[in-house]
Amino acid sequence: MTISELDVAWVRTQFPAFSDPQSAGWAHFENAGGSYVPQQVIDILTSFFTSTKVQPYVAAGPSQRGGAAMDRAYEMMPATFNAAPDQVHFGPSTSQNTYVLSHAVRSALRHGDEVVVTNQDHEANVGAWRRLSEVGAVIKEWQVDPDTGLLDVSELSSLLSDRTRLVCVTHASNVAAAVNPISEIADLVHAAGGWLVVDGVAHAPHAAIDVTQLGCDAYVYSTYKTFGPHLGLMFTADDFRDAIGNEGHYFNAAKPTSRLTPAGPDHASVAATAGIIDYYQAVHDHHFDSEATTTKDLISDVFGLFAAHEERLMAPILELLSSKEARVVGIVEADHDRRAPTIAFHSTRVASDDVWRGLGDQKIACSHGNFYARRLVEALGLDPDIGVVRLSLVHYNDVEEVGRAVAALDRLL
C-alpha cells in the first residue's frame, strides 16, 4: 500500500548521524550549509577507500572496480537534472565549477557585451561573473527589493538589450529562499539573445530539477547539500558548451565532460554520489507499491513527499516569527512552490548572534551572518557580519525538532 506522507521516522533510520552519540541530540537546522548523508553514500565511500583506492580504469582488478563505481555515478546522476550524461560535469564545488565556467565564457564575449547579475545570489554566482569586466564586459545588477529581498521579474526586461550575452540568477536564494520563476526568466533572456546560468544550490535539496522545463543554458548545484559527498555538479546545454572555450586539457577538447573540468576528479566522491540515487530508491521502495518507470520519475515521486513534509515543517516557525518583532527575509507564507524551507530572519530586539547562541544552548544547530550572500544582506540594510539568523530544514527534520526550535525562539525573542 502506498504511503501518502513521508515516513520521517523511517527516513531518519537511513542517516547514521541520528544515532551517533555526538550528533543525535542536536536538531540540525544548518542543512543549507551541508546536509547529513545516508548510509548508502557512506557504504560506497567506505568500500571505495577500502578496496579500490587506486588509479581507476587500468588493468588491475581493484582499478577496474573503482572505474566501474565511478561510471555508475556518471550514468545515474544526470537524472538529477533530467539531462544526458555528456551534459553533466563533476567538479570539486559549485564555486569552483562556476569560476571555471566564467573563464570558458570569456572567449565567447566581445568588448561591450552585457552580463546581468543579481544582488540576491550567493557570491559564487556573482563574483566570478563580475570579473568578466576584465575582458570588456559591461556588468549590470538586477537588484532586490530592499524591504523583502525579492527580485521582480518585470525589472529584468529593462536591463536586457541586444548586447545582453549572459544572465546569472539563483533558483532560490540561500537567504531569501524565494523560488524565482526560471522558465519565465529563460524566455526573456533567450528572446534578447543571451544565455541563462542558474545557481540551484539552495533549491536542489528541496525539489526535482528539470533543466528541459526550466530552459536554462547552465545549472549548478552541490551534492554535499543534497545528501552526498563534497562535490559540485554542473549541467550545460550542448550549444552553450560548444560555444564557449575549452578549460580542460587540449587533447580532451572533443570530450564534452572534459571541457569544463580542468582537474582530475575526486574518484571516491564521484563514485559515492550514486549513493544519493540509491537512497532515493530506498525511499521510493518504502513508500510506493509500484516501481518508477525512470530515474527521473523516481526522483519526482520522492521529492513530492519531501516537499509536502517540508511545507508542514516550516509553517510553525514562520507563524512564530510573524508574531514577534522579527523580519523574515523573503516570502512569509509556508508555500513550498514559492519558497524553500530556509528561513532567515532579523530581530529588531535581539541581536542575531545572541539568538544564534541561545539556540545553540538548546542544541539547535543553526548559523548567523551573511552566508556568502553579503550583497543581499547589505541591500537589506543589515550589518553583513552579524547579519541574519538562518534555520534551514530538509525532509529528515521532524516535528519534534521544529517544536523545540519554536519554543526556544519564543523565549529568545
Summary of the structure (lengths in Angstrom):
residues: 413
radius of gyration: 21.3
end to end distance: 44.2
largest distance: 65.5
contacts: 1466
relative contact order: 0.16
helix: 45%
strand: 15%
